[in-house]
């Protein structure tokens, strides 16, 4: 038994929703990922496809209902949860901080609201800059995971720098540093849903932050 | 005399040895300087902008305002905010009021949540509002 392609799944899901005339042009505008078989696309590719299809339906005067959108997504994913999308950026200069900002914003664009995108990109930028300032080099991982009826973006900053001596004190808000590190981490926590720090002097630092959004 | 001026100019360019430094256009508008901040700034370029503005403010007479167009800035992290604040502070110490024009709403919200207070700079939503803060009026010929 052959596995249907994403294109087949889309045309089946749209059958009866849009007129045949519209169907052909919507299918023609799908990104190249549509030729893969169903269930192989990760969460970002899936969402891009869904956006593209709903934009196509809109140009023909229709609109995908919430149920139809959910149905479409299920068809593209073959009923499974799509694989998480991961982007790694190694940070060793101020240029990389800008790269992190751009990557984070393009990753979030289809999932989060405009203000949340700016919040996330700013938080990612803060974490990347902390790496660059205090550890000189390290790595930032952006992972987008689909959870039930929503997505979660996780930012993990990893470095082998000097580490933070008293994490609890830094996050309590009483800590005042000349360089502004403590304030920066508290501010970053305020921009996200949660922030965890795993660090000790000489052992490097791992900062993990995350934010959730509902899937439209 | 002319040669001295020329060599001084050249010195100025020689110290600016960043390979891909963007060109900042700094325009004069009455008693104001008007500059646009590019969408993304490397650290050195941010410093370069700060220096260029301070130099212009110091070298020209009668300037009492500095209008910074920040509408292109999509993301302002604590470092960028620090640079903006320092531009404001240095403008103030050179006798000019710095006003940020066109800060994006999402950026404003993010800055507040991040706990950053832009104390040294004023903000205005539009260029007209910024000019009226400086008590400058644009006279149009009817």
Interface residues (C-beta under 8 A of the other chain):
Chain A: X94 X95 X97 X98 X101 X102 X105 X114 X115 X117 X118 X119 X121 X122 X125 X126 X129 X180 X183 X184 X186 X187 X188 X190 X191
Chain B: X40 X42 X43 X44 X74 X75 X76 X77 X78 X79 X82 X104 X105 X106 X107 X109 X110 X113 X114 X115 X116
